[in-house]
């Protein structure tokens, strides 16, 4: 009976430790954004994200481009963890940005915390 209780306690502590380890990875931060205008309304984005990916249970799973009103303009899905690549940079080509939008925000998302990390604002004023 005592052995069973000890095993349950050890298992509970191990489970809590695993949950806490995924929390240590923190939120996904956008640390750099490069924008290349291809035409008046088409852009290529290169975004660097920093996140302590621990594996499939906690990793940066996408970054997004949103306008000042919070409308989602485009998403770059990150299909796997980047455990051995920190920070990492991924690109997205052919993003259409309507002429009336002068400022964007690029934000990252992770599988545990969702949003909340550092974002980068991009000023497109005077792009024409």
C-alpha positions as CSV (number, residue, x, y, z in Angstrom):
1,X,0.0,0.0,0.0
2,X,2.8,2.4,0.9
3,X,4.7,1.5,-2.3
4,X,1.6,2.3,-4.4
5,X,1.2,5.7,-2.7
6,X,4.9,6.5,-3.2
7,X,4.7,5.5,-6.9
8,X,1.6,7.7,-7.3
9,X,3.4,10.6,-5.6
10,X,6.5,10.2,-7.8
11,X,4.4,10.0,-10.9
12,X,2.5,13.2,-9.9
13,X,5.8,15.0,-9.3
14,X,7.1,13.8,-12.6
15,X,4.0,15.0,-14.4
16,X,4.1,18.4,-12.8
17,X,7.8,18.7,-13.6
18,X,7.1,17.9,-17.3
19,X,4.4,20.6,-17.4
20,X,6.7,23.1,-15.8
21,X,9.4,22.3,-18.3
22,X,7.2,23.3,-21.2
23,X,6.4,26.6,-19.5
24,X,10.1,27.4,-19.2
25,X,10.2,27.8,-23.0
26,X,8.4,31.1,-22.6
27,X,6.5,33.0,-25.2
28,X,7.5,33.3,-28.8
29,X,9.2,36.6,-29.6
30,X,9.6,38.2,-33.0
31,X,13.1,39.7,-33.0
32,X,13.6,40.9,-36.6
33,X,11.5,41.6,-39.6
34,X,12.8,42.3,-43.1
35,X,10.3,43.5,-45.7
36,X,11.0,43.6,-49.5
37,X,8.5,45.4,-51.7
38,X,8.0,43.4,-54.9
39,X,5.4,45.7,-56.4
40,X,3.0,48.5,-55.1
41,X,1.0,46.0,-53.0
42,X,3.0,42.7,-52.9
43,X,5.7,42.1,-50.3
44,X,8.1,39.4,-49.2
45,X,8.6,39.0,-45.4
46,X,11.5,37.4,-43.6
47,X,10.9,37.0,-39.9
48,X,13.2,35.9,-37.1
49,X,11.5,34.3,-34.1
50,X,13.2,33.4,-30.8
51,X,11.6,30.7,-28.7
52,X,12.9,27.9,-26.5
53,X,11.2,25.1,-28.4
54,X,11.3,21.9,-26.3
55,X,9.7,19.6,-28.9
56,X,6.2,18.9,-30.1
57,X,4.7,19.7,-26.7
58,X,5.9,23.3,-26.8
59,X,7.1,25.1,-29.9
60,X,6.6,28.3,-31.9
61,X,4.0,27.1,-34.5
62,X,3.4,30.3,-36.6
63,X,3.9,33.9,-37.1
64,X,1.3,36.4,-38.4
65,X,1.0,39.8,-40.1
66,X,-1.8,41.9,-38.7
67,X,-3.0,45.4,-39.4
68,X,-3.5,48.2,-36.8
69,X,-7.1,47.1,-36.3
70,X,-6.0,43.5,-35.5
71,X,-7.1,42.1,-38.8
72,X,-5.1,39.1,-39.8
73,X,-3.5,39.6,-43.2
74,X,-1.3,36.6,-43.6
75,X,0.0,33.6,-41.6
76,X,3.3,31.7,-41.9
77,X,2.7,28.2,-40.4
78,X,5.8,26.6,-38.8
79,X,5.4,22.9,-39.3
80,X,7.8,21.6,-36.7
81,X,9.8,22.5,-33.6
82,X,13.1,24.3,-33.9
83,X,14.8,22.8,-30.9
84,X,18.3,23.1,-32.4
85,X,17.8,26.3,-34.3
86,X,17.4,29.4,-32.1
87,X,16.5,31.9,-33.2
88,X,15.3,30.9,-36.6
89,X,14.2,32.8,-39.7
90,X,11.4,31.9,-42.1
91,X,10.1,33.8,-45.1
92,X,6.7,34.4,-46.7
93,X,6.5,35.7,-50.3
94,X,3.7,37.4,-52.2
95,X,1.9,39.0,-49.2
96,X,-0.7,41.4,-50.5
97,X,-1.0,44.6,-48.4
98,X,-3.8,46.9,-49.4
99,X,-2.7,50.5,-50.2
100,X,-4.6,52.1,-47.2
101,X,-2.5,50.1,-44.7
102,X,0.4,52.1,-43.5
103,X,1.5,50.1,-40.4
104,X,1.6,46.4,-39.6
105,X,2.5,44.2,-36.7
106,X,4.2,40.9,-36.9
107,X,3.5,38.6,-34.0
108,X,4.5,35.0,-33.1
109,X,2.4,32.2,-31.6
110,X,3.4,29.2,-29.7
111,X,1.5,26.0,-28.9
112,X,1.4,26.6,-25.1
113,X,1.2,30.4,-24.4
114,X,-0.4,31.3,-27.8
115,X,0.3,35.1,-28.1
116,X,2.1,37.4,-25.7
117,X,5.7,37.6,-26.8
118,X,7.6,40.5,-28.3
119,X,6.0,41.9,-31.5
120,X,7.6,44.1,-34.2
121,X,5.8,47.0,-35.9
122,X,6.5,47.7,-39.6
123,X,5.9,51.2,-41.0
124,X,4.9,51.2,-44.6
125,X,4.3,54.9,-45.0
126,X,5.7,56.4,-48.1
127,X,6.0,53.0,-49.8
128,X,4.9,54.4,-53.1
